[in-house]
Amino acid sequence: MSVTITIRPAGDGVFERGSPVTGEVELSCQGRLSHSGVKLELLWETSGKGTRDSKVAREIDLLPPGELGIAMAGPGEQSTRVPFSVPGVEAPLTYHGTLIKIEWLVRVRVLRKLRFDPKNEAGVVIV
């Protein structure tokens, strides 16, 4: 199982404060994969000298519980593409300083009961 995040419009992943963060998620698997839903989070993280912190600013359900790879016509990897648009945020803005960094991420998780949750993250810049 793999999760790929593509930030759109293509380019540097820079978004104005308050504008929606958009893109597409590709979920690929071999055979069928039961899941308890697919979640997308827009979150910020701090790093640098001192304590690390993070907070989820927005969370959306990309897919309801079900199965991936249902339309499998034969052997091989099947993929599902899901576009997304997350409402914009006002603060904090992306910052890369000497003592602290504030970074924004889009994180996608495929929720699975009693198993490892496949996930992936992609960085975005909020200015």
C-alpha positions in Angstrom: 0.0 0.0 0.0 1.3 3.4 -0.9 0.0 7.0 -0.4 1.2 9.8 -2.7 0.3 13.4 -2.2 0.5 15.9 -5.0 0.1 19.6 -4.1 -1.7 21.6 -6.8 -1.3 23.9 -8.5 2.0 22.3 -9.4 5.1 24.2 -8.4 6.5 25.3 -5.1 3.5 24.5 -2.8 3.1 28.2 -1.7 -0.3 29.3 -0.5 -1.5 32.7 0.5 -2.9 33.1 4.1 -6.6 32.2 4.1 -6.6 30.5 0.6 -7.5 26.8 0.3 -4.7 24.2 0.1 -5.4 22.0 -2.9 -4.1 18.8 -4.4 -4.6 15.2 -5.1 -4.0 12.0 -3.2 -3.2 8.7 -4.9 -3.8 5.5 -3.0 -2.2 2.4 -4.6 -2.5 -1.2 -3.4 -2.3 -4.7 -4.7 -5.5 -6.6 -4.4 -8.2 -5.5 -1.9 -7.5 -3.4 1.2 -10.2 -2.9 3.8 -10.0 0.4 5.7 -11.8 2.4 8.3 -11.6 5.7 6.4 -9.0 7.9 4.8 -8.2 11.2 6.7 -6.4 14.3 5.5 -4.9 16.7 8.0 -3.4 20.2 7.5 -1.1 20.8 10.5 1.8 22.9 11.6 4.9 21.8 13.5 7.6 23.7 15.3 11.2 22.6 15.6 14.4 24.2 16.7 15.8 24.9 20.2 13.4 23.8 22.8 10.3 21.7 22.8 8.7 20.5 19.6 5.0 21.1 19.1 2.4 20.5 16.5 -1.3 21.2 16.0 -3.9 19.9 13.5 -5.5 23.0 12.0 -8.0 21.3 9.6 -9.1 17.7 9.2 -11.3 16.3 6.5 -12.5 12.8 5.6 -11.2 11.9 2.1 -13.0 8.5 1.9 -15.5 6.8 4.0 -14.8 3.3 5.4 -14.7 0.6 2.7 -12.3 -1.2 0.4 -9.7 0.0 -2.0 -9.0 -2.0 -5.2 -12.6 -3.2 -5.6 -12.6 -2.6 -9.3 -9.6 -4.9 -9.8 -9.7 -6.3 -13.3 -6.7 -8.6 -12.8 -3.4 -9.0 -11.0 -1.3 -5.9 -10.4 -1.4 -2.6 -8.5 -4.7 -0.6 -8.5 -4.8 3.0 -7.7 -7.5 5.5 -6.6 -7.1 9.3 -7.0 -8.9 11.7 -4.8 -8.7 15.5 -5.2 -8.8 17.6 -2.1 -9.3 21.2 -1.1 -8.7 22.2 2.6 -10.1 25.5 3.8 -7.2 28.0 4.3 -5.7 29.1 7.6 -4.8 32.5 8.9 -1.9 31.7 11.3 0.8 30.8 12.1 2.7 31.6 8.9 5.6 29.4 7.7 8.8 30.6 9.3 12.4 29.4 9.1 14.5 31.2 11.7 17.7 30.5 13.6 16.0 29.4 16.8 12.7 28.1 15.6 11.0 26.8 12.5 7.3 26.7 11.8 6.4 24.3 9.0 3.0 23.3 7.5 2.2 19.8 6.3 -0.5 17.9 4.6 -0.8 14.4 6.1 -2.9 11.6 4.7 -3.6 8.4 6.8 -5.4 5.3 5.7 -7.1 4.1 8.9 -6.9 0.3 9.5 -8.1 -1.7 12.5 -5.4 -3.5 14.4 -2.8 -2.7 11.7 -0.2 -0.2 10.8 -1.9 2.9 9.2 -0.2 3.7 5.9 0.5 7.5 5.7 2.4 10.1 3.9 3.2 13.8 4.4 3.9 16.7 2.0 5.2 20.2 3.0 3.4 23.4 2.1 4.2 27.0 2.7 1.7 29.5 4.1 2.6 33.2 3.5 
